[in-house]
Amino acid sequence: MQKLKKAFVVLSLASAMGCGSGGEGRIVGFVVDGQSGQRLNFFKSNDGKNNVDDDDESKSQVYAIIQGEFRRAKPCGEGDLSKENGIEADGCYQIDGIPLGEEFPIIAQAPGYERFLGRYTMQTWDKDVEHESAQEVVNLRVFPTGFAVDYRFLVNLNGRGVADAKVNCQYRADQGNMLQTAGNFLQPEATASTTVSATTDANGIAVIPGAQLVNGAPYHCEAVLAGAVDGRVLSGQSDIVAGMSQPEQAFLLTNPGAQDANLYAVYSNADDPDALLGANGSLVVTFNRPVEIAPRTEDCQVAALETADRDIDGSMGRFVTNQVNNNASETVNATVSADGLTLTVAFKTPETPLDADDRNTLVRFSGVIVRPRGAVDAINVRYLGALGACAEANVYGNAQQLRSVRGNGAQSSTIRLF
């Protein structure tokens, strides 16, 4: 039993890179109506028992794309199920023969329901640990066509509504396998806009239409003000699961901290220092208000590679050398999304390719300087990692390090690749 427990917590490089480890496993789970909670049967009945016989002609199907091929789910094996003992197979499905470490899409469709699309990665088990065929539980939640919950956010300060506050709800794809902790339900993918916004009315109420959200998907919502209230810059935040959370939500505005009251990070993919982002990993940071990269600061932007030839094969990645005073960065591409809320910092093509077998390879970014969009002063300028050594950095000598409201300290600028 101890060896089996160990197998569940040991992940290999193959899981991070989406490649198999040689073994195979299966996923099993239940398909559930997201509105009623009722289990949905996608298979035929037999001898008075529901959902036990395959039906390849049914319009109700769960299927995955494994190594480029469609593979339908089958009903769960009957095993000890019998008419006499009353064991029910309602809603149960299974997909066999999935390579360990494989990332794959999984889809559920049924007449009268929105199509579900999610993405899952089979765990990779350590080869030194004895184990039987791996089995993982992945439940699916589907919603009736047209079902939507509109969310009303009351933004208030000391019991009174605050007008003209901006409410931004951003889709949150959790790290790893994206299984929600309550019930092992797989999160659906958000393939459209990942940010939905609304502004509060005179009573402090902002409405986010449910039709603009993906049912079953998690969103992090932030209420922010461009100006101050009672001399204070305030913000509030809340997390919802579209279609599942209560439609009435309240933001109690508070001061996020004297260290950085006006501009701060609300989320990043580097919040978990153990997250593996792969060979093309980049740093993604979202803000409480729209930002822009400070003009003429590209020369400050530097990516530093921390790696070693740990597999002793003579192959090790290397970045090009940064050149100073040329108004460009040789190692960094930094971009801001159209709505100004998301900053993506990526490293440019290395001079020597990265070696995925060199475990614990890190990239540290610095000199990425941002400010509120449209700012004409240097008061709220923030930087990632370090301010940087370029000439333009002198203009922002009083800039502060970007603060993370989640980490309650400096925003991490380091990503882990392998």
C-alpha positions as CSV (number, residue, x, y, z in Angstrom):
1,M,0.0,0.0,0.0
2,Q,2.8,2.4,0.8
3,K,4.3,1.8,-2.7
4,L,0.9,2.5,-4.3
5,K,0.5,5.8,-2.4
6,K,4.0,6.8,-3.4
7,A,3.1,6.1,-7.1
8,F,0.4,8.7,-6.9
9,V,2.6,11.5,-5.8
10,V,5.7,10.9,-8.0
11,L,5.4,12.7,-11.3
12,S,8.0,12.3,-14.0
13,L,9.2,14.7,-16.7
14,A,7.0,12.9,-19.2
15,S,3.9,14.3,-17.5
16,A,5.1,17.8,-17.9
17,M,6.1,17.4,-21.5
18,G,3.0,15.5,-22.5
19,C,4.7,12.3,-23.7
20,G,4.1,8.8,-22.6
21,S,6.1,6.6,-20.3
22,G,5.5,3.3,-21.9
23,G,2.6,2.1,-19.7
24,E,-1.1,2.6,-20.2
25,G,-4.1,3.3,-17.9
26,R,-7.7,4.2,-18.0
27,I,-10.0,7.0,-16.8
28,V,-13.4,6.3,-15.3
29,G,-16.0,8.7,-14.1
30,F,-19.6,9.8,-14.2
31,V,-21.4,12.2,-16.5
32,V,-23.7,14.6,-14.5
33,D,-26.3,17.2,-15.5
34,G,-24.7,20.4,-14.2
35,Q,-28.1,22.0,-13.5
36,S,-29.9,19.2,-11.7
37,G,-27.0,17.0,-10.5
38,Q,-28.6,13.9,-12.1
39,R,-26.4,11.3,-13.6
40,L,-26.8,10.9,-17.4
41,N,-26.9,7.6,-19.1
42,F,-25.1,7.5,-22.5
43,F,-25.4,3.7,-22.9
44,K,-28.2,1.1,-23.3
45,S,-29.9,-0.9,-20.6
46,N,-29.9,-4.6,-20.4
47,D,-31.9,-7.0,-18.2
48,G,-33.4,-4.1,-16.3
49,K,-30.0,-2.4,-15.5
50,N,-29.3,1.0,-17.0
51,N,-26.2,2.1,-18.8
52,V,-24.5,-1.3,-19.2
53,D,-24.4,-2.0,-22.9
54,D,-22.4,-0.1,-25.6
55,D,-24.3,1.9,-28.2
56,D,-22.0,3.1,-31.0
57,E,-24.9,4.7,-32.9
58,S,-26.1,6.9,-30.1
59,K,-25.9,10.7,-30.4
60,S,-24.9,10.7,-26.7
61,Q,-21.2,10.0,-26.5
62,V,-18.1,10.6,-24.4
63,Y,-14.9,10.4,-26.4
64,A,-11.3,11.4,-26.4
65,I,-8.6,12.0,-29.0
66,I,-5.8,9.6,-28.2
67,Q,-2.6,9.9,-30.3
68,G,-4.6,11.7,-33.0
69,E,-7.5,9.2,-33.2
70,F,-11.1,9.4,-31.9
71,R,-11.8,6.9,-29.1
72,R,-15.3,6.4,-27.7
73,A,-15.9,5.7,-24.1
74,K,-17.4,2.4,-23.2
75,P,-19.8,1.6,-20.3
76,C,-18.1,0.6,-17.0
77,G,-17.7,-3.2,-16.7
78,E,-20.6,-4.9,-14.9
79,G,-18.3,-6.9,-12.5
80,D,-20.4,-7.8,-9.5
81,L,-23.4,-5.7,-10.7
82,S,-26.5,-7.8,-10.7
83,K,-30.3,-7.3,-10.8
84,E,-30.5,-8.7,-7.3
85,N,-27.9,-6.6,-5.4
86,G,-29.2,-3.3,-6.8
87,I,-25.8,-1.8,-7.8
88,E,-26.4,1.0,-10.2
89,A,-24.3,1.9,-13.3
90,D,-26.1,5.2,-14.0
91,G,-23.8,7.8,-15.6
92,C,-20.6,5.7,-15.5
93,Y,-18.1,5.6,-18.4
94,Q,-14.5,4.4,-19.0
95,I,-11.8,5.0,-21.6
96,D,-9.0,2.4,-21.7
97,G,-5.6,2.2,-23.2
98,I,-4.4,5.8,-22.5
99,P,-0.6,6.2,-22.5
100,L,0.7,7.3,-19.2
101,G,1.8,11.0,-19.3
102,E,-0.4,11.6,-22.4
103,E,-2.3,14.9,-22.6
104,F,-5.6,14.5,-24.5
105,P,-8.9,16.3,-25.2
106,I,-12.1,14.7,-23.8
107,I,-15.5,15.6,-25.2
108,A,-19.0,14.8,-24.1
109,Q,-22.1,15.4,-26.3
110,A,-25.8,14.7,-25.9
111,P,-29.0,16.1,-27.5
112,G,-30.3,19.0,-25.5
113,Y,-26.9,19.7,-23.9
114,E,-24.0,22.0,-24.6
115,R,-21.0,20.1,-25.8
116,F,-18.3,19.7,-23.2
117,L,-14.6,20.1,-24.1
118,G,-11.9,19.6,-21.5
119,R,-8.2,18.6,-21.4
120,Y,-6.6,16.1,-19.2
121,T,-3.1,14.6,-18.6
122,M,-2.7,11.0,-17.5
123,Q,-0.4,10.7,-14.5
124,T,3.1,9.3,-15.2
125,W,4.0,6.7,-12.6
126,D,7.6,6.3,-11.5
127,K,9.1,3.2,-13.2
128,D,10.7,2.0,-10.0
129,V,7.4,1.7,-8.2
130,E,5.4,-1.5,-8.6
131,H,1.8,-0.8,-9.7
132,E,-1.1,-2.4,-11.4
133,S,-2.9,-0.8,-14.4
134,A,-3.3,2.9,-13.5
135,Q,-6.9,4.2,-13.1
136,E,-7.9,7.8,-12.6
137,V,-11.3,9.3,-11.8
138,V,-12.5,12.1,-14.2
139,N,-16.1,13.2,-13.8
140,L,-17.8,15.4,-16.4
141,R,-20.5,18.0,-15.9
142,V,-22.6,19.0,-18.8
143,F,-25.3,21.7,-19.0
144,P,-28.6,22.0,-20.8
145,T,-28.5,24.0,-24.0
146,G,-29.4,27.7,-23.3
147,F,-28.8,27.3,-19.5
148,A,-27.0,30.4,-18.1
149,V,-26.7,32.2,-14.8
150,D,-26.3,36.0,-14.8
151,Y,-24.1,37.2,-12.0
152,R,-24.9,40.4,-10.1
153,F,-21.9,41.8,-8.3
154,L,-22.6,44.3,-5.5
155,V,-19.5,46.5,-5.0
156,N,-19.7,48.2,-1.6
157,L,-17.7,50.2,0.8
158,N,-18.9,50.5,4.4
159,G,-22.4,49.3,3.4
160,R,-22.9,51.7,0.5
161,G,-22.7,50.8,-3.2
162,V,-19.8,52.2,-5.2
163,A,-20.6,53.5,-8.7
164,D,-18.3,53.3,-11.7
165,A,-16.2,50.4,-10.4
166,K,-14.8,48.0,-13.0
167,V,-15.5,44.3,-12.5
168,N,-13.3,42.0,-14.5
169,C,-13.8,38.2,-14.5
170,Q,-11.0,36.1,-15.9
171,Y,-11.1,32.4,-16.8
172,R,-8.7,30.5,-14.5
173,A,-7.2,27.3,-15.8
174,D,-5.6,25.6,-12.7
175,Q,-2.2,24.1,-12.9
176,G,-1.8,20.4,-13.6
177,N,-4.7,18.2,-14.6
178,M,-7.4,20.9,-14.1
179,L,-9.6,18.7,-11.9
180,Q,-11.7,20.7,-9.5
181,T,-11.2,19.5,-6.0
182,A,-15.0,19.2,-5.3
183,G,-15.9,15.9,-6.9
184,N,-13.0,15.4,-9.3
185,F,-14.9,17.3,-12.1
186,L,-12.8,18.2,-15.1
187,Q,-12.8,21.9,-15.9
188,P,-14.1,22.8,-19.3
189,E,-11.9,24.8,-21.7
190,A,-12.7,28.4,-22.4
191,T,-12.0,28.7,-26.1
192,A,-13.5,32.3,-26.5
193,S,-12.6,35.5,-24.7
194,T,-11.1,34.7,-21.3
195,T,-12.0,38.1,-19.7
196,V,-15.5,39.5,-19.2
197,S,-16.0,43.0,-17.8
198,A,-18.8,45.2,-16.5
199,T,-19.1,48.6,-14.7
200,T,-21.2,49.2,-11.6
201,D,-24.3,51.4,-11.8
202,A,-25.3,54.2,-9.4
203,N,-26.2,51.5,-6.8
204,G,-22.9,49.7,-7.1
205,I,-24.2,46.8,-9.1
206,A,-22.5,45.2,-12.1
207,V,-24.0,42.4,-14.1
208,I,-22.0,39.8,-15.9
209,P,-24.3,37.9,-18.4
210,G,-24.0,34.1,-18.0
211,A,-24.1,33.7,-21.8
212,Q,-20.6,35.3,-21.8
213,L,-19.2,32.7,-19.4
214,V,-18.4,29.0,-19.9
215,N,-20.7,26.9,-17.7
216,G,-18.7,24.9,-15.2
217,A,-15.5,26.9,-15.7
218,P,-13.8,28.8,-12.8
219,Y,-13.4,32.6,-12.9
220,H,-11.5,35.0,-10.7
221,C,-13.3,38.3,-10.5
222,E,-11.7,41.6,-9.4
223,A,-13.5,44.9,-8.7
224,V,-11.2,47.9,-9.1
225,L,-11.5,51.6,-9.2
226,A,-9.5,54.0,-11.4
227,G,-9.7,56.7,-8.7
228,A,-9.8,56.9,-4.9
229,V,-12.8,56.7,-2.5
230,D,-12.5,58.7,0.7
231,G,-8.8,59.2,-0.2
232,R,-8.1,55.5,-0.5
233,V,-7.5,53.2,-3.5
234,L,-9.6,50.1,-3.0
235,S,-10.2,46.8,-4.6
236,G,-12.1,43.5,-3.9
237,Q,-12.0,40.0,-5.4
238,S,-14.1,36.8,-5.6
239,D,-14.0,33.4,-7.3
240,I,-16.9,31.8,-9.0
241,V,-17.7,28.7,-11.0
242,A,-20.0,29.8,-13.9
243,G,-23.4,28.2,-13.6
244,M,-22.7,26.7,-10.2
245,S,-22.0,29.6,-7.8
246,Q,-24.7,31.8,-6.3
247,P,-25.8,34.5,-8.8
248,E,-25.6,37.2,-6.1
249,Q,-22.0,38.1,-5.3
250,A,-20.6,40.9,-3.1
251,F,-17.3,42.8,-3.2
252,L,-16.3,44.4,0.1
253,L,-13.7,46.9,-1.0
254,T,-10.5,47.1,1.0
255,N,-7.1,48.6,0.7
256,P,-4.8,46.0,-0.9
257,G,-1.9,47.3,1.2
258,A,0.2,50.4,1.6
259,Q,3.2,48.8,-0.2
260,D,1.4,49.0,-3.5
261,A,-2.2,50.4,-3.5
262,N,-2.6,51.3,-7.1
263,L,-1.1,48.6,-9.4
264,Y,-0.5,45.0,-8.5
265,A,-0.7,41.4,-9.8
266,V,-3.8,39.4,-9.0
267,Y,-2.6,36.1,-10.5
268,S,0.3,34.5,-12.4
269,N,1.2,31.1,-13.7
270,A,4.4,31.3,-11.5
271,D,2.4,31.4,-8.2
272,D,3.1,27.7,-7.8
273,P,6.9,27.5,-7.9
274,D,6.8,23.8,-8.6
275,A,4.7,24.1,-11.8
276,L,6.5,22.8,-14.9
277,L,5.8,24.9,-18.0
278,G,7.8,23.0,-20.6
279,A,10.2,24.0,-23.3
280,N,8.1,26.9,-24.6
281,G,7.0,28.1,-21.1
282,S,6.4,31.8,-20.5
283,L,5.5,34.0,-17.6
284,V,1.8,35.2,-17.6
285,V,0.7,37.8,-15.1
286,T,-2.7,39.5,-14.8
287,F,-3.2,42.9,-13.2
288,N,-5.9,44.7,-11.2
289,R,-6.1,47.4,-13.9
290,P,-5.0,47.8,-17.6
291,V,-1.2,48.3,-18.0
292,E,1.3,49.0,-20.7
293,I,5.0,48.4,-21.1
294,A,6.9,51.5,-20.2
295,P,8.1,53.2,-23.4
296,R,11.7,52.6,-24.6
297,T,12.5,50.0,-21.9
298,E,13.0,47.0,-24.1
299,D,16.7,47.2,-23.6
300,C,16.1,46.6,-19.9
301,Q,14.4,43.3,-20.4
302,V,16.6,40.2,-19.7
303,A,16.0,36.5,-19.5
304,A,18.6,34.5,-17.5
305,L,18.8,30.8,-17.9
306,E,19.7,28.6,-14.9
307,T,20.5,25.1,-16.0
308,A,23.1,22.4,-15.8
309,D,24.0,19.2,-17.8
310,R,22.3,17.0,-15.2
311,D,21.9,14.0,-17.6
312,I,25.6,14.3,-18.5
313,D,25.1,14.0,-22.2
314,G,27.1,17.0,-23.3
315,S,24.0,18.9,-24.4
316,M,22.9,22.0,-22.4
317,G,20.8,25.1,-23.4
318,R,22.3,28.6,-23.6
319,F,20.7,32.0,-24.2
320,V,22.4,34.6,-26.4
321,T,24.3,37.4,-24.8
322,N,22.3,40.6,-24.2
323,Q,23.6,43.8,-25.8
324,V,23.3,47.1,-24.0
325,N,22.1,50.5,-25.4
326,N,20.6,49.1,-28.6
327,N,16.9,49.7,-27.7
328,A,16.1,46.0,-28.0
329,S,16.2,42.8,-25.9
330,E,18.1,39.8,-27.3
331,T,16.4,37.4,-24.9
332,V,12.8,38.6,-24.1
333,N,9.5,39.1,-25.9
334,A,7.1,40.9,-23.6
335,T,3.5,41.7,-24.8
336,V,0.3,43.0,-23.2
337,S,-3.2,41.7,-24.1
338,A,-5.6,44.0,-25.9
339,D,-7.5,44.7,-22.7
340,G,-4.3,45.6,-20.9
341,L,-4.9,43.1,-18.1
342,T,-2.5,40.3,-19.0
343,L,1.3,40.5,-19.5
344,T,3.1,37.6,-21.2
345,V,6.8,37.5,-20.9
346,A,8.6,34.8,-23.1
347,F,12.2,34.1,-23.9
348,K,13.5,34.2,-27.4
349,T,14.9,31.2,-29.3
350,P,18.0,30.0,-27.3
351,E,21.4,30.0,-29.0
352,T,21.7,26.4,-28.0
353,P,18.5,24.3,-27.7
354,L,17.2,23.5,-24.3
355,D,17.6,19.9,-23.1
356,A,14.4,18.6,-21.5
357,D,16.4,16.0,-19.6
358,D,18.2,18.7,-17.6
359,R,15.8,18.7,-14.7
360,N,15.2,21.9,-12.7
361,T,15.9,24.3,-15.5
362,L,14.7,27.8,-14.6
363,V,14.3,31.1,-16.4
364,R,14.5,34.4,-14.5
365,F,13.1,37.5,-16.1
366,S,14.0,41.0,-15.1
367,G,13.8,44.6,-16.4
368,V,10.2,44.3,-17.5
369,I,8.8,47.6,-16.6
370,V,5.0,48.4,-16.7
371,R,2.8,51.3,-15.8
372,P,-1.0,51.9,-15.8
373,R,-2.2,52.3,-19.4
374,G,-2.2,55.9,-20.5
375,A,-0.1,57.2,-17.5
376,V,1.8,60.4,-18.0
377,D,3.9,60.1,-14.8
378,A,6.2,57.6,-13.1
379,I,4.3,57.3,-9.9
380,N,2.8,53.9,-10.4
381,V,5.5,52.3,-12.4
382,R,6.3,48.7,-11.4
383,Y,9.0,46.2,-12.5
384,L,9.5,42.4,-12.5
385,G,12.6,40.9,-11.0
386,A,14.9,43.9,-11.1
387,L,14.6,47.3,-12.6
388,G,17.3,46.7,-15.2
389,A,20.5,48.3,-16.2
390,C,19.5,50.1,-19.4
391,A,19.7,53.9,-19.8
392,E,15.9,54.4,-19.8
393,A,15.7,52.7,-16.3
394,N,17.1,56.0,-14.9
395,V,13.8,57.7,-15.8
396,Y,12.0,55.2,-13.5
397,G,14.5,55.2,-10.6
398,N,11.7,55.5,-8.0
399,A,9.7,52.5,-9.5
400,Q,8.7,49.7,-7.1
401,Q,8.8,46.0,-7.5
402,L,5.5,44.5,-8.7
403,R,3.6,43.1,-5.8
404,S,1.4,40.0,-5.9
405,V,-1.9,40.3,-3.9
406,R,-2.0,36.4,-3.8
407,G,1.5,36.0,-2.6
408,N,1.4,39.1,-0.3
409,G,4.9,39.9,-1.5
410,A,7.0,40.5,-4.6
411,Q,5.6,38.9,-7.8
412,S,7.8,36.0,-8.8
413,S,9.5,36.4,-12.1
414,T,10.9,32.9,-12.3
415,I,9.4,30.0,-14.2
416,R,10.4,26.4,-14.1
417,L,10.6,24.6,-17.4
418,F,11.5,21.0,-16.6
